[in-house]
């Protein structure tokens, strides 16, 4: 009963793929909605669903289309428990996808382009700033590389003006900040901190 999300920026976002008899396949987006997505997110321990996507939003999959007209109520333990049609009239341009609440998205705002500015992270439905109490060259470089912006040149400070606050601590060069140690809305590490910023040596497209 394996399940995975493919084509997103973390394991908590992407095209829904199921494994059946050793082969991975996709789910058709007919009647795909937030209740279905919720079951997927919970099964993957990714929180709850914030968005349910159709029309191959995360790219077209390969292999068989294993489910169509999925009709979860939202309380099921896994996607296999939900009623669905095994016959379908779909193709891979209708592959279903989800974004779960534990997914993290980053952007840099207020700089000269997308590779400079205040660090902002979208997590659990809100945009947050990042506390600079543990914002060192390692963390800044991880983010620059995640954004396709090269390496970190400077780490300017900004004011906190968003509803949430995140803290990251990376002990090595990770694929993204979500793979480092992190905390959300914990007041102690953010006490008297500024909002982290970065200027990367690449330029944003």
N, C-alpha and C positions, 0 to 999 in steps of 0.2 A: 504493500500500500504506500509506496514511496510517492512523494510529491515534492516539486521544487518550483522556484520562480527563476526565470531565465531572461537575460537581456536588460535587467535593471541595474541600478548603481549599487545595490547591496542584495543580500539574500532575502530581504523583506520587500522586494519590489520586482515586478517583471511579468513575463508571460507564464501562465499556469501550465505546468507539464506534469502528467501522471505516468507512472510506470505500470505496465500490465504485461505479465509474462515476459519480463526481460526487455521489453521495448518501451521507449518513452514516446508519448503522444500528447496531443493538445486538447483543449476544450473549446467548443464553438461558442460564440458570443450570443447566440439566440437566447433571449430571456435572462442573460447573465446580469446580476444586479448586486447591490451591496450586501445582501444576506448571504449570497453564495461566496462573495469575496471574504466576508467575515469568517466563515468556516475555514477557508484556506489560511488566513492570517493566524487564526488561533491554532490550527494544526501545526503550523511552522513555528509557533511560539514567537510570533511577530506582532503581538498586540491585537488590535482590531483593524478593520478595513477603513481607510479614509477615502479611497477611490476604487471604483470598479471600471475597467476599461474593456472596450471591444475593438474591432477593426484592426487587430494586430498592432496595437499601440507600441508594443515592445519588439516589433519585427515578426516576420512569419516563421512559424515553427516548421518542423519536418516530421515525417512519420505519420502514423494514423491519427485521426481525430476520434478520441475515445469517448467523449461525452457531448451531448447536445441537449438544449432545453433543460439545463440544470435548474432544479427547483428547491434549493435549501430553504428551510425556515430560519436558519441562523443559529440554532442550538445544537446542531449535529456535531459529533466529535471529529469526524473527518469527511472529506468530500465524497468518499465512497458510499456513505450512508444516505446521501441526498438522492431523491428521485431524479432520473435523467433518462433521455433517449439514448440508446446505444447505436441506433441507426441515425444517419444524419444526411443533410443535403448541403453541407458546408464545404468551404475550402479554407486554406490557411490564412487568407486575408481577413478571416473572421475569428482569429484566435483571441481568446479572452485573456485579460491581464488584471493585476491588482497592485495597489500601493497600500502597504500596511502602516500602522501608526508608529512602529519601531524603525521605519525607514528614516534616514537622515539625509537632507539635501542641503548643500551649502551654496552661498553666493557671497561676493564681495561688493559692497555698495559704497557709493560716495567717492570712489577713486576715479582715475582718468579713464579706466576701461574695466573689463571684467576680471582683470588680474591684479587689481589693487583696490584697497578700501577696507571698510569695517567688515569683520567676519560675521555673517548671519547664518543661522541654521534653522531649517524648517523641521520640526519634530513634534509629534503628537498634536498636530493641527495648529501649531503656532510658530511664528518666527521668533527666534531668540538671539541674543548676543552671546558672545563667549567671554568669560572672565579671563583677564590677562595674568592672573596669579600664577598659573602654570603654563603660560603661553611663551614657549622658548623656540629656538631655531628648529628643533625637531618637529614640533607640532605645526609650525608655519610651513616647513618644507613639505610635510605630508599633505597639507591642504593645497599648496601650490601645485603639486604633482597630480593630485586628484582632479583639479580643475584644468589640467593640461597647460599650466602656466609656468613650468620650469621649477626653479628653486627660489627660496625666500631671500630677498635683499634687505628689507627693513621690516620692523614690527611697530608701526605707529599705534597710539592709543586714542580711543574715542569715548564718547559718553554712552552709557546704557540707556536706551530709550524704548526698548521693546519689552513685551510682557514676560518673556522667559529668559533664563540664564543657563548656559551650559559650561562645563569645565572639561577639558581634555588633558590627559597626561600620556604621552607616547614614550615608551622606553626604547623603541627602535623604529626604523622606517617602515611603517605599515601601509597597506594598500589604500586605506582611508582613515579618517579620524574615528569612524565608528568601530574600527578594529582596535583602537587604543582604549585605555581606561577612561571612562567618562561618567559624569554625573549631571543630572538635570534638576534645576531649581533647588540645589542645596545651598543654604545661605552661608555656611562657614567659609568654604573656599573662596567665595565671591566677596567676602567682607572687605570693603574699601578698595575693591578692584576697579579697574577701568575695563571698557570693552576692547577686546583684542582686535588688531588690524594687521594687515600684511601688504607689502608691496613685493610682488614676485618679479623675477627677471624676464619672464616671457610676456607676451601681450595677448589679451583676450581677443578672440575672433568676434 
